[in-house]
Amino acid sequence: MTEASKFQGTEVPVCVAVAEDEPELREYYQRVLPHLGYQVVGIVENGEELVQLCFQSMPCVIICDVDLQKLSGLEAVKLIRYRHPVAAVYVTENRYEDVTAEKANRAVVLKKPFRMCDLKLAIEQAMEMSSNSSKSKELI
């Protein structure tokens, strides 16, 4: 059983924050994430807004485009993780960004275009990765 299924089997849904600059994808996330059993705490357009949102709402998972205005997705997640441990899914369609995002610590890369089942799997993998990282820190 994955961490995500443990969370989804409880009364409290996993909270997710999203940063996406494409309006169509923002609408997609707004529709699909609740359908998958996640609670959307906010969907924003740029990295600065993502940092503000996450400092206020402390989500369990962040889904963000790598290439965002004002602050990249990678930079935003790095700033957020200084204050709050969070699972991350980076979304990209650019080959260069794929390589950069894969180097990011404890994150899953989801390539555009993707399906709902791909999104669900990416979130579950990110949560598992984040959980394993937290457990290894506890052992130190």
N, C-alpha and C positions, 0 to 999 in steps of 0.2 A: 504494500500500500504506500503510495507516495504521500508527501507532506500535504500536497494540494487536496488529495481526496480526504485526508483526515480533517482538514479545515472545512471542506465543503460538506462533510457529513455532520457538522455542528450547526447550532442555531445562528452563530455569528458568521456572516460571509466575510471572505477575504477582501480587504479594501485595496482598490487599485487606483493609481493616478496615471493619467495619460498626457503626453505632450506630442502633438502632431500638427504640422503646419498645413496639411491638406484638408480642406473642409469636408470632403467626401469621406475621408478616413475617420475624421472626428465623429461624424454621424454614424459610421459603421461601428466604431467602438462603443458609442452610446447605446446602440441597439443590441449588440452582440454580447458584451461583457455581462450584463445582468442575466441574459439568457443562459450563459455558461455558469451562473451562480456567484458571480463576483459583484461587489458593491463598488460603484464608481464614485470616488470622492471628488473628482474633478477632471475636466479635459481642457487643456490649455494649448496655446499656439506656439510658445517659445520656451527656451530654457530658463530664462529668468522667472517667468510665471510658474514653471514647474518647481523650482527651488522654493518659492514663496508658498505654493500650495502644499508641498510636502512638509515644510516646517510647521504649517498650521494643522494639517490633517494626519500626518504620520502614517502613510499607507504601508501595507505589507509588500506591495509590488508596484514597480514603475514600468510602464511601457512607453518608450519614447523613440522618436525618430532620431537618428544619429545627427543629421544635418538640420539643426534648428537655428532660428535667428536669435540674436542677442547673446546666446550662450549655447554651445553645442550640447547634444544629449549626453555625450561622454563627460563633458565638464560639469554639467548639471548634476548628474548622478554622483560624480566624485564629491562635489560640495555637499550634497544631501547625506552621503554616507559618512561624512565627518561628524554629523550630529545624530544620525539615525540609521541603523542597519536596515537595508531594504534589498529585496530581490529585484533584479533588473532584466528587462527584455529590450534589446536595441533592435529597432526596425530600420532596414536600409534596402536600397536598390542599387547602390553604387558599389562597384567591385573594390575600389580603394577603401571605402568605408567599411566593407565587410572585414577586411584584414585588420583595420584599426580597431574595430569593435571587438573582434575576436581576441585581441590582446588585452582588452579590458578585464579586470579581475572580477570573477564571480558574476558573469553575465551571459545571457543567451542571445544569439543573433537570429533574428527572424527576417528572412529576405522577402521583399515585395516581388510579385504579388503573392499573397498567402490566403489560405482558407481558414475557416473558423476552427477546424480541428487542429491546424498548425498552430494557431494562436493559443488554444487551450494547452497543447503539449508544451509550447515554449514557456508559458506561465508556470506550469507544473515543474518543468526542468529548472527554471530560475529559482523557484521556491525551494526545491530540493538542494540545489547548489548552495543557496544562502543558508539553509539549515545545516548542511554539512560543514560549511565554513564556520558557523557559530559553534558547533559542537567541537571542532578541532581547536578553536580558541579557548574553550572551556578546559581542555585537557592540558593546555600550556601553563 
